[in-house]
């Protein structure tokens, strides 16, 4: 009898201690995650953390991938193409960033084909679908397009039944945030307009940085710190249950959006969601009781400004690049012009750079001029040598500083730059009224 009592007394405290320790650890993770979210330098802290895992440079692209991943929690997630040459580090970038999301929130598909989507056998709702290397095996109509546009993928699949097979209907539900990597600069137009595109930094300077990092050895991030970033996603997931709305000033913003291309209609939808994703992150900086009382989140001007600083280049390039030949032409023109300190480039210089005939070069130039992806660098005149430069990027989003001056001429707003972490101030003198971030 005594032995039984002794065993019972010994067992109970041990179990209780283990449960209490687990509870404290989870509480500590929650506290640290909230501390991160309350920081004005949250995005800079994320960049520091992702660089600690071995990512070199690519600050802006890393933030784009991160916010696209967060958008999975919204009703209309953003989708992304990560483009670049082989060995440019596309998949390394994506995998580095997705490491800050829990395994449950990411579904990875390698070299996808249509049939591989038939047997996912799970619900993809509000998850990230990561497709490595878009390729011809995916077919003319990629399954992700249906999942993005219809929020579900319906397939008739053959399954074994007894000694034979039977056809069953399988439904995979969204919405999803689809992130794909590709060596192509342009894909099917219907896929392009459903995705924002970013391009890897393939400059010699970036290559040198990567080589230096390789000499230094592999970087690592503490497992506990990574767990804190996973807890950040859990907090965002819970907060995303609240509706997110725009304040009244956003109506005037719409009139300032560049509308010279019909594709803007879809790209602006994506930008709207990126603003909401930023708002979701930054909502933790406000009083918790106030958020609960209001029962909704509102996109502030600072949220808009941060989203613009992160995504402006992506939208401009997505609109500016016509096709793969255009991008090759633009890249060559830019390289030659840089060597000439910004001067225009003539056809003979371009032909030498591309290693093609002069006749073919003229044909390419004429086609690109018609599409508006390049421009004349000098005026047309008799016996005047024609010089060319890449066309200026189509800036879909208005400059946030200029926009703030129009909307709030007598006010001031401050926030931390998402990449540098430094304080940014819009508005005039400090005596002006400061608006909420």
Secondary structure, DSSP 8 states (H G I E B T S, - for coil): -HHHHHHHHHHHHHHHHHHHHHHHHHHHHHHHHHHHHH-TTHHHHHHHHHHHTT--S-HHHHHHHHHHHHGGGSSS---EEEE--TTS-HHHHHHHHHTTS-GGGEEEEES--HHHHHT--S--TTEEEEEES--GGG-SS-HHHHHHHHSEEEEEEEEEETTEEEEEEEEEE--EEEEEEES-S---HHHHTTSEEEE----HHHHHHHHHHHHH------HHHHHHHHHHHHHHHHHTTSEEEE-TTHHHHHTTS--SSTTHHHHHHHHHHHHHHHHHHHGGGS-HHHHHHH-EEEE-HHHHHHHHHHHHHHHHHHHH--SHHHHHHHHHHHHHHHHTTT--B-HHHHHHHHT--HHHHHHHHHHHHHHTSEEESS---TT----EEE------S--HHHHHHHH-TTEEEEEE-TTT--EEEEES-TTSEE---
